[in-house]
Amino acid sequence: MPTNLPPVTLALLLSNVGIYLLQMAGGDVFGDELVRLFALWPLGHAMTNQGPVGFELWQLVSYGFLHGSPSHLLFNMLALWMFGGAIERLFGSRPFATYYLVCVIGAAVAQLAVIAWFTGGFYPTVGASGGVFGLLLAFGMMYPHERIMLIFPPIPMPAWVFVTGYGVIELVLGVTGTQAGVAHFAHLGGMAAGFVMIQYWRGRLPIKPRRILTR
């Protein structure tokens, strides 16, 4: 298991936990205000009991540091702890931070598109899952044969199998509308953004990077 976490992964862990504690310590009023201002809202604006809400540009990033429950925070931070360090050491801290934020933004764009064109509704989205799914995708691509142990059931499998299977499950759940309240297409958006970023760094897109990722 990862130890001595590199700086960006550690900062992301601490900031997510710290902001969630701030949500809880502030009570319902302050917590609702954080969601009103910094959660990802659909395009447009509406009036609620807490006041006017709607999409603002900064929400493309800020929503990724809010969480809806202790379990929501726990699972995201566990995945960040498990995979973030390995990817940051491989990419370097600055590219890792860029990669994580691109995945968070990619997940937000996917969620906004799905709400606007398919599901409708006017509800907020919160959570670091977009960035976390991007890290999961990166781990599967960079370390495809590394063994990952499932919790339920406890079966080891290669990382690429785990990531591919998880992505297929998310797609099926999203298309069928299973697990209402979970932003499955945001998760897929984070993975898609991560894939494009890695392919760019590998020099496989028309626009070439300054530094080629060789792994």
N, C-alpha and C positions, 0 to 999 in steps of 0.2 A: 504494500500500500504506500501511497506517496507521503514523504516526509520532507521537512525543510522547504516549504512551498516558496516558489519564486515570487517576486514582488507584486506583479499585477494580479496574479491569481489570489494571493493573500489579500490585496486591497479590495478585490471584488467580493471576496467572502466577507470581510469585515464591513464593507459598506452595505451589502445586502442585509446582513444581520442587524447592523446598527440602525438602518432605516426602518426595518420591521419593528425593532424595539421602540423606535420613535413613534411609529404608527400606534402601537399598543399603549405606550405610556401617555400619549396625547388624548386617549379616550375617544369616544364616538365622534365628537365634533371635530377635533383636530384630525383624526384618522380619515373622516369623510372629506375633509378639506384637502388633504394630501391626494386622495383619490380623485377628487373633482379637478384638481389642477394638474396632476402629474400622471394619472393613468392614461392609457391610450383610448381615446373616445373616437367613435366613427366620424367620418367627414360630415361637416355641418355643425349646427348648434341646437340645443334644446333647453327647456326650463325644467328643473326638478325641485324637490323640496329643499335641496341644499343650495339652490341657486342655478345660474346658467352654467351649462357644461357644453363641451364641444371640442373638436380637434384643434390642437395647437402644435406647431412644428417640433417643439422640444419634447413632446410626448413620444416621438419616435425612439427616443433613448430612455427618457425618465421612467416609462412604464416598466422597464426591465429591472428596476430596483425596488419595486413595490411587490408585496405578496398578499394573498388573500387569507392565509391560514398558516399555523405552525407547520402542518404537514406539507403544504405547498412549498414553504421555505426550505424545510428539511430535505426533501427529495432533490430540489434544485441545487442546494449547497453541497449535498453529498456527491452529486454528479460533477459539480465544479471542482470539488476537492479531489475526486478520483482521476479526472481526465485533464484538468486545467494545467497542472504542473508539468506533465509530460509534453503537452503541446507548446506551452510557453518556453520550455527549455529547447525545444526543437526550432521554433520559429524565431525566438528572441522576444524580449519583453515588449518592445514597441510594435513590431508586426503582430504579436499576439493580441495586444490591446486593440489594434485596428481590426483584426479578424473578428474578435468578439463583438465589437460594436457594429461591424457590418452585418453580422448574423442577427443581432438584436434588431437592427433597422430592417433587414430583409424580412424577418418574422412579422414586424409591425406592418410593412407594406402588404404582405400576403393577407394578414388579418383584415386590414382595411378594405382590400379588394373583395374578399369573400363576403364581408358584411354588406358592402355597397352593391354587389352584383348578384348575390345569391341568397344569403340568409335574411338580410334586413335586420331591423331592430336597432336599438340605441342603448348600448351597454358598454361598460368599460372593460378593458383587458389589462391584466397586470401579470408580472412574473418574469423571471430570468430564463424561462424555458427556451426562448428563441436562441439566445446565446449558448445555452447548455446543449441544445440539440446540434448546433454548429460545432461545438467541441466534440460531441460524440461522433459526428460525421468525420471530423478531422482525424480523430483517433483511429477510426475504422480504415481511413485511407492511408494514413502514415504508418500504422502498425497493424496491418490486416491480419497477421497470423498470431498476434498477442492473444492470450487466452483471457476471456472475461467470464467470471462466474456469476450465473444468475442467482437471485435470492430465492425465488419461487418459480419453478423447482431449482434446487442447487445443481445446475448442470453447466459445466465449462464448455465454451465454444469459442471459435476464432472471432476476433473483433469484427471482421467484415461480415460474417454471418449474423452476428448480433445486431449490427447497425442496419444491414439490409432488411432483416426481419422486423426490426423496430419501425423502420420507415414504412414498410408495407402495412403493418398494423395501424400506424397513424393514418395512412391514406384510407384504409378501409373504414376506420372509425369515423373519419371526417366525412367521407362520402355517404355513409349510412346514417349519419347523425347520432351515432352512439356516444354515450358519455356527454350529455348536454352540459354545457358550462366549461368544457375543456377546449382550448383553441388549437385543435389538431392541425389546421392548415398554417397556423403561425409556427408550429413546430417544424412542419415541412418547409416553410419559408426560410427558417433559420438554417436548415440543412442545405437548401438550394443555394442560398447566398454563400454559405461556406464552401460549397462545391465550386462555384464560379470563382471565388477568391483563390482557392488552391490551384485551380486550373490556370488562372492568370499568373500566379507566382511560378508555376511550372513552365510558363512560356507557351501555353497551348491555346491562347486566345490571339486574335489579330493584333491587339495592343500588347506589347511586350513589356515586362517589368525590368527594372534595373538589375535586380538580383534574382537569379533563377533558383527555385526550390527544387533540389535534386532528388530528394527522397521520394 
